[in-house]
Amino acid sequence: MKVLALLGSPRKKGNTDLLLDAYLKGIEASGKGAEVSKVYLHEKNIRNCAACDACHVVNIGKCVIQDDMQALYPEFIEADVVIYATPVYWWSVSSQLKSFMDRCYALGSVEDSFAGKKAVLLLTYGGELPNKGPEIVRVCFEEICDYKEMDLIDVYGVCTDEYMPVAENAAALNEVFEMGKKIG
């Protein structure tokens, strides 16, 4: 099983990164030998989609923008599981993750680039519930997965600011670890 883990936070070892690491440790602990690729999106040069539609009209499945997405496309296509880990910023995903997602439009006409993949959504957010941000992001991913025939198998969110940082939240770290073990 190939796993592509996308960190949408610009903060290494921050709340979102720690939550993702706990999930990945669960996958590793399953003992099923998953091949994991963790990508720090903030370290990548991913330009915004130009909406030129060349990837659907001129060179099917190929984005004309030459940047780090060219190396990420094959990883995405080969992945059996894609983990999206993001802080909730202004009721949405981080800009780093959004740019990646928008650029995956190029793969929309490539058969089987999305269908059948498992997707996982890990969220960190400030402001205790009820807070519509995590719900809006969850619904967005449910819609995307439904449209692209992906199986959204796990969604987990945790409040970090007013409750406690992820590093101190043993319950959250344990819950995502156990979730990861189940898919490993």
N, C-alpha and C positions, 0 to 999 in steps of 0.2 A: 504494500500500500504506500502510495506517495502522498505526502502531506505538504501543502504550501501554506505557510503561516505568514500572514501579512500584518505587520505592526504599523498601524496608522498614527501612532503617537510620535511627536517629535522628541519625546523624552525617554532616552535609554534608562532602564531601571526605574522608570516611573510606575505609576499605578497600573496602567494598561499593559506595559511590558511584563510586570510581575504576574499579572493575571494570566497572560498568554503563556509565560514560562511554566506556571503551575499546570495548565492544561496540557502543554507539551510533555511535561514530566509524567503526567498520567498516561499519555500515549506510550511513552518509553517504558513505563512500568508494566504495561500490558504484556510485554514480552513477545509481541507479534512482529517485531523487526520492521516497524514503519520507517520509511526513509523520509526525514523531515528537512525541509528547506525553510528557514526563517529569514524573512526579508524585512529590513528596516527601511520602510518606504521614504522616510525623511532623508536618507543617505543617497537616494536615487535621483537621477535627473529625469523627471517625468514631466514633460510639458503638457499643457492643457490640450484637449481635443480641439482641432481646428474646424470641426464640423464640415469638412470638405467632401465627405462621403466617398473619397477615392477608394477606401477599403471595401466598399460595397458595390462600386461601379467600375473602377478601372483595374485595380489589382486586388481581387477578392481575398479578404482575410488578412491583408497586409497594410499596415499603417505606413503612410509616407513620412511621418515624423521619425527622424533618426535620433533616438535617445535610449535610455536604459530600458524602456518597455520592450525593445527588440529582444533582449535577453530574458525578460519576464514572460513573454507570450508562450514560449515552449514549456516553461515551468508550469504555467497555468493549465495549458492543454493536457499535459501529462499527469497532473495532480488528480488523485481520486477524492481528496478532501481539501477544501480551501477554508482556512480559518481567517476570518476578518476580525481584527482586534482594534478597537478605536475608542478614544474618548468621545463623548458627546459634546460637540461645540455648537452652540447656537441651534439646538434642536436638530442637529444633523451629524454626519460623520466628519472626521477631520478632513482638511483640504488635501492632505497627502493621500488618504484612502479614496477620496472622491475623484482625484485626478486619475488614479489607477483604474477605478471602476469605469469612468467615462471612456478611457482609452481601450477598455475591453470591448467597446462597441465594434472595433475592428474585427473581432472574432465572431460577431453575431451571425455572419453568413457562413461560417466554417462549421460543417456538420459535426456534431458530437463534441464541440468545444466546451459546452456547458452541461448538456443533458446527462443525467445520471451521476453527476458529481454530488458529493455531500458537502454541505456548507455549515459553518459554525460561526456564530456572531457573539463576540465577547465585548461588553461595553463597560466603561467606567464613566461616572458622571457626578457632578456636584449638584447639590440641591436634593434633599430627600424626596421620596415619592409621597404624595402624587406629584409627579413631574412628567410632563408629556414628552420630553426629549427622548428618553429611552423607548417609549412606546412608538413614537414617530419613526425612529430608526428601525425598530423591529418590524413594523408594518412595511416599511420600504423594502427591507430584505425579504420579507414574505412574498411581496409582489414580484420582486426581481426573480427570486427562486422559482416561483410558480410560472412566470413567463418563460424562463430559460430552462425549465424542467430540471432544476437542481433540488436536492432534498435537504431542507434546512433542519438539521438534526438536533442542534443545540443552540439555545440563546440564553446568555447569562449576563446580567448586569449587576453592578454594585456601586452604591453611593460611596464616594471617597472623601469628599470635603467635610461635610458636617457630621459624618458618622466616624470614620477612621480611615487612614491610609491602608491600601491593600496589604502592605508589608506587615501591618499589625492585625489584619483581619484573618485569623486562622480559619474561621468557618468558611469564608469565601474561597480561600486558597485550597482548602480541603474539598469543597464542593466541585470546583472546576477540575481538580486533580482526578476525582472520581469520575467525572464526565469524560475526561480524556481517556481514562482506562477503558471505558466502555467502547470507544470507537477504535482503540488501538488494536 
